[in-house]
């Protein structure tokens, strides 16, 4: 899980949308309360990445990582970009094949 989270942060920081999408199942969901809703499937996640990472030039830094079980990680992340500075959490759930099936994101 550490490697997956590290790869997710590195690829979002590189604005590599295709690389990030490769980490997700095709029907995955990102639920982001601060962004106002759910982003479903490859098209929804692409929109989320392009709007909130590429569009705001977001740089992410991992602050801490807790893994309550084999398929879940909770990452506390420092976000900076054109919007300013925020700290948030990403609850990442993976499928048995190691791909991300869901992220629940929120800002503190």
Backbone as CSV, one residue per row, in Angstrom:
resi,resn,N_x,N_y,N_z,CA_x,CA_y,CA_z,C_x,C_y,C_z
1,UNK,0.817,-1.190,0.000,0.000,0.000,0.000,0.867,1.263,0.000
2,UNK,2.006,1.205,0.720,2.917,2.357,0.732,3.330,2.737,-0.688
3,UNK,3.675,1.730,-1.483,4.131,1.987,-2.846,3.005,2.586,-3.687
4,UNK,1.801,2.084,-3.536,0.668,2.607,-4.292,0.422,4.076,-3.954
5,UNK,0.410,4.412,-2.683,0.187,5.799,-2.259,1.319,6.684,-2.776
6,UNK,2.550,6.219,-2.661,3.690,6.981,-3.161,3.574,7.211,-4.677
7,UNK,3.198,6.180,-5.412,3.035,6.305,-6.863,1.901,7.263,-7.194
8,UNK,0.799,7.180,-6.463,-0.322,8.094,-6.673,0.140,9.541,-6.495
9,UNK,0.860,9.827,-5.424,1.317,11.195,-5.169,2.323,11.642,-6.226
10,UNK,3.258,10.783,-6.580,4.252,11.149,-7.598,3.597,11.436,-8.948
11,UNK,2.641,10.605,-9.358,2.023,10.797,-10.673,1.087,12.001,-10.683
12,UNK,0.392,12.270,-9.570,-0.429,13.492,-9.540,0.472,14.720,-9.535
13,UNK,1.581,14.681,-8.812,2.505,15.812,-8.802,3.120,16.061,-10.177
14,UNK,3.250,15.019,-10.983,3.780,15.150,-12.341,2.683,15.513,-13.349
15,UNK,1.439,15.644,-12.856,0.275,15.921,-13.711,0.127,14.880,-14.813
16,UNK,0.500,13.637,-14.492,0.419,12.505,-15.413,-0.954,11.840,-15.256
17,UNK,-1.944,12.415,-15.903,-3.316,11.940,-15.749,-3.444,10.478,-16.170
18,UNK,-2.838,10.104,-17.265,-2.924,8.714,-17.734,-2.251,7.768,-16.744
19,UNK,-1.130,8.189,-16.193,-0.445,7.379,-15.199,-1.272,7.177,-13.946
20,UNK,-1.964,8.230,-13.506,-2.839,8.109,-12.340,-4.005,7.193,-12.661
21,UNK,-4.622,7.378,-13.815,-5.772,6.535,-14.192,-5.403,5.055,-14.224
22,UNK,-4.161,4.740,-14.554,-3.712,3.344,-14.599,-3.713,2.696,-13.217
23,UNK,-3.779,3.499,-12.148,-3.802,2.973,-10.782,-5.204,2.575,-10.330
24,UNK,-6.226,2.938,-11.117,-7.623,2.751,-10.739,-8.315,1.651,-11.541
25,UNK,-9.288,1.002,-10.915,-10.198,0.129,-11.637,-11.045,1.016,-12.551
26,UNK,-11.553,0.475,-13.630,-12.303,1.278,-14.600,-13.595,1.857,-14.037
27,UNK,-14.153,1.233,-12.997,-15.401,1.715,-12.409,-15.183,2.349,-11.029
28,UNK,-13.966,2.778,-10.765,-13.615,3.355,-9.459,-14.364,4.663,-9.214
29,UNK,-14.346,5.073,-7.955,-15.032,6.289,-7.530,-14.086,7.117,-6.662
30,UNK,-14.086,8.427,-6.908,-13.488,9.367,-5.962,-14.638,10.190,-5.414
31,UNK,-14.856,10.088,-4.121,-15.869,10.880,-3.427,-15.114,11.973,-2.670
32,UNK,-15.339,13.220,-3.068,-14.620,14.335,-2.453,-15.638,15.344,-1.930
33,UNK,-15.826,15.347,-0.627,-16.800,16.232,0.015,-16.478,17.688,-0.301
34,UNK,-15.196,18.062,-0.237,-14.811,19.454,-0.461,-15.031,19.888,-1.909
35,UNK,-15.040,18.942,-2.839,-15.285,19.257,-4.252,-16.761,19.132,-4.611
36,UNK,-17.552,18.668,-3.670,-18.989,18.648,-3.880,-19.587,17.389,-4.453
37,UNK,-18.876,16.268,-4.435,-19.539,15.068,-4.917,-18.633,13.947,-5.335
38,UNK,-19.217,13.061,-6.136,-18.529,11.849,-6.571,-18.104,11.972,-8.027
39,UNK,-16.949,11.389,-8.307,-16.409,11.333,-9.655,-16.259,9.850,-9.976
40,UNK,-17.030,9.380,-10.948,-17.194,7.949,-11.170,-16.581,7.515,-12.497
41,UNK,-15.877,6.389,-12.442,-15.291,5.806,-13.634,-14.127,6.625,-14.168
42,UNK,-13.541,6.131,-15.236,-12.356,6.780,-15.813,-12.641,8.222,-16.219
43,UNK,-13.795,8.477,-16.820,-14.113,9.845,-17.257,-14.271,10.786,-16.073
44,UNK,-14.942,10.338,-15.037,-15.127,11.164,-13.849,-13.817,11.436,-13.135
45,UNK,-12.991,10.402,-13.006,-11.703,10.575,-12.332,-10.782,11.462,-13.165
46,UNK,-10.825,11.321,-14.479,-10.036,12.200,-15.359,-10.448,13.669,-15.125
47,UNK,-11.750,13.925,-15.095,-12.248,15.277,-14.839,-11.739,15.800,-13.503
48,UNK,-11.824,14.976,-12.474,-11.345,15.342,-11.136,-9.865,15.710,-11.173
49,UNK,-9.051,14.869,-11.774,-7.606,15.110,-11.845,-7.288,16.374,-12.637
50,UNK,-7.943,16.528,-13.786,-7.671,17.696,-14.627,-8.113,18.985,-13.949
51,UNK,-9.229,18.947,-13.241,-9.740,20.145,-12.594,-8.975,20.488,-11.320
52,UNK,-8.794,19.526,-10.429,-8.276,19.818,-9.100,-6.772,19.614,-8.933
53,UNK,-6.139,18.880,-9.816,-4.691,18.707,-9.727,-3.984,19.494,-10.828
54,UNK,-4.296,19.202,-12.079,-3.661,19.914,-13.186,-4.097,21.378,-13.182
55,UNK,-5.405,21.618,-13.110,-5.941,22.975,-13.200,-5.455,23.910,-12.115
56,UNK,-5.309,23.415,-10.899,-4.847,24.237,-9.781,-3.355,24.082,-9.511
57,UNK,-2.671,23.332,-10.378,-1.228,23.086,-10.201,-0.929,22.578,-8.784
58,UNK,-1.713,21.593,-8.376,-1.618,21.057,-7.023,-0.366,20.207,-6.843
59,UNK,0.349,20.486,-5.779,1.486,19.663,-5.361,1.102,19.023,-4.031
60,UNK,1.300,17.724,-3.933,0.904,16.969,-2.746,2.128,16.410,-2.040
61,UNK,2.059,16.420,-0.710,3.140,15.846,0.099,2.499,14.973,1.172
62,UNK,2.926,13.726,1.234,2.416,12.798,2.234,2.915,13.192,3.614
63,UNK,1.976,13.349,4.556,2.326,13.670,5.931,2.329,12.433,6.815
64,UNK,1.347,11.551,6.590,1.292,10.304,7.363,0.441,9.295,6.616
65,UNK,0.643,8.034,6.963,-0.097,6.947,6.327,-0.406,5.881,7.370
66,UNK,-1.675,5.528,7.472,-2.139,4.471,8.368,-2.814,3.424,7.496
67,UNK,-2.546,2.159,7.783,-3.147,1.081,7.019,-3.924,0.170,7.971
68,UNK,-5.247,0.425,8.115,-6.038,-0.373,9.053,-6.235,-1.836,8.631
69,UNK,-6.133,-2.106,7.322,-6.223,-3.487,6.848,-5.500,-3.595,5.510
70,UNK,-5.500,-4.793,4.932,-4.744,-5.039,3.702,-5.251,-4.258,2.496
71,UNK,-6.498,-3.788,2.537,-7.099,-3.143,1.371,-7.446,-1.680,1.597
72,UNK,-7.019,-1.118,2.717,-7.361,0.265,3.042,-6.134,1.009,3.568
73,UNK,-5.997,2.250,3.105,-4.968,3.145,3.629,-5.604,4.517,3.825
74,UNK,-5.179,5.192,4.883,-5.636,6.552,5.129,-4.402,7.445,5.124
75,UNK,-4.347,8.289,4.099,-3.202,9.173,3.924,-3.591,10.589,4.332
76,UNK,-2.775,11.198,5.154,-2.935,12.620,5.474,-1.949,13.345,4.559
77,UNK,-2.476,14.311,3.797,-1.696,14.909,2.719,-1.734,16.432,2.810
78,UNK,-0.588,17.046,2.553,-0.457,18.494,2.459,-0.599,18.863,0.981
79,UNK,-1.559,19.729,0.667,-1.812,20.160,-0.707,-1.485,21.643,-0.842
80,UNK,-0.712,22.013,-1.851,-0.486,23.414,-2.182,-0.726,23.595,-3.671
81,UNK,-1.113,24.799,-4.048,-1.371,25.078,-5.456,-1.927,26.474,-5.614
82,UNK,-2.522,26.735,-6.767,-3.082,28.045,-7.056,-4.198,28.436,-6.084
83,UNK,-4.757,27.487,-5.382,-5.823,27.730,-4.406,-5.262,28.136,-3.046
84,UNK,-3.976,27.964,-2.842,-3.354,28.235,-1.554,-2.810,26.968,-0.934
85,UNK,-3.187,26.709,0.317,-2.654,25.576,1.073,-3.776,24.918,1.856
86,UNK,-3.843,23.609,1.793,-4.835,22.829,2.544,-4.191,21.526,3.006
87,UNK,-4.735,20.972,4.066,-4.366,19.635,4.504,-5.634,18.796,4.448
88,UNK,-5.495,17.589,3.941,-6.660,16.734,3.816,-6.314,15.279,4.016
89,UNK,-7.346,14.459,3.898,-7.146,13.014,4.023,-7.703,12.311,2.804
90,UNK,-7.048,11.219,2.468,-7.476,10.339,1.384,-7.623,8.945,1.971
91,UNK,-8.857,8.450,2.012,-9.082,7.066,2.437,-9.144,6.243,1.157
92,UNK,-8.126,5.428,0.959,-7.955,4.687,-0.286,-8.292,3.225,-0.054
93,UNK,-9.222,2.711,-0.864,-9.580,1.293,-0.805,-9.165,0.652,-2.124
94,UNK,-8.498,-0.498,-1.992,-8.070,-1.223,-3.182,-8.823,-2.537,-3.314
95,UNK,-8.845,-3.016,-4.530,-9.396,-4.338,-4.835,-8.285,-5.372,-4.632
96,UNK,-8.633,-6.648,-4.604,-7.600,-7.682,-4.451,-6.502,-7.639,-5.524
97,UNK,-6.820,-7.079,-6.715,-5.802,-6.991,-7.764,-4.840,-5.825,-7.556
98,UNK,-5.032,-5.040,-6.482,-4.133,-3.943,-6.161,-4.507,-2.605,-6.764
99,UNK,-5.545,-2.572,-7.585,-5.976,-1.311,-8.163,-6.924,-0.583,-7.210
100,UNK,-6.928,0.726,-7.294,-7.785,1.537,-6.440,-9.233,1.406,-6.913
101,UNK,-10.125,1.093,-5.969,-11.543,1.042,-6.318,-12.316,2.222,-5.750
102,UNK,-11.754,2.897,-4.744,-12.453,4.035,-4.156,-11.477,4.893,-3.364
103,UNK,-11.669,6.209,-3.492,-10.995,7.171,-2.615,-12.069,8.079,-2.039
104,UNK,-12.061,8.208,-0.726,-12.887,9.187,-0.051,-11.948,10.292,0.403
105,UNK,-12.141,11.495,-0.150,-11.237,12.610,0.104,-11.983,13.719,0.838
106,UNK,-11.265,14.396,1.717,-11.839,15.530,2.434,-10.707,16.414,2.930
107,UNK,-11.023,17.679,3.124,-10.063,18.624,3.680,-10.351,18.810,5.151
108,UNK,-9.328,19.138,5.911,-9.505,19.368,7.342,-10.163,20.716,7.599
